[in-house]
Amino acid sequence: EVQLLESGGGLVQPGGSLRLSCAASGFTFSSHAMNWVRQAPGKGLEWVSAISGSGGGTYYADSVKGRFTISRDNSKKTLYLQMNSLRAEDTAVYYCAKSGPSNAFDIWGQGTVVTVTS
Amino acid sequence: DIQLTQSPSFLSASVGDRVTITCRASQGISSYLAWYQQKPGKAPKLLIYAASTLQTGVPSRFSGSGSGTEFTLTISSLQPEDFATYYCQQLNSYPLTFGGGTKVEIK
């Protein structure tokens, strides 16, 4: 079964750091770009970051550029998001998603909650 | 950055109704558009990609059309399980962006 499982969310103070992980199974992980998407409470979807299959290409939303770093370990079939200098406005459910046909996001994880509060 | 404007943001409809949601892009994106359905507390689900191609397993009552800057998602006969929030997404260029969403509720 094709599956994505996020972990690493939690409660953190402003200015703190957190690393999210997304474990993939059921598909050839290294062949697909991967993404992080977040959703603040009661709000819409916001694309956060993407990484190519090889890891050689990375892309970020302006709102997180310079603070977040996306990476992947293809040998472990795992995607990461290192989040530094966290702000209250980073509070959200964070989803990892696989790029599929025409780069649309065809597989999503269940999400992990990040809460930034003092 | 490419902005996507969805309309309406809220829609009240009855079972069996035909429903159309519009997504307008601030600049041309060819057919690099996807539609997703999201139910409360759940991850989004891909419905349509490349503007008009139905994702495997999605019922045929869903259809998409358009290219360039104007796109539509149509549900030909609304079913109880279709009450949800729908988002469009452009995949033409980074940063990728989503529309603001359309919540479809029961009349």
Interface residues (C-beta under 8 A of the other chain):
Chain A: N35 V37 G44 L45 E46 W47 A50 Y59 Y60 A61 D62 Y95 G100 P101 S102 N103 A104 F105 D106 W108 G109 Q110 G111
Chain B: D1 S31 Y32 A34 Y36 Q38 A43 P44 K45 L46 Y49 A50 T53 Q55 Y87 Q89 L91 Y94 P95 L96 T97 F98 G99 G100 G101
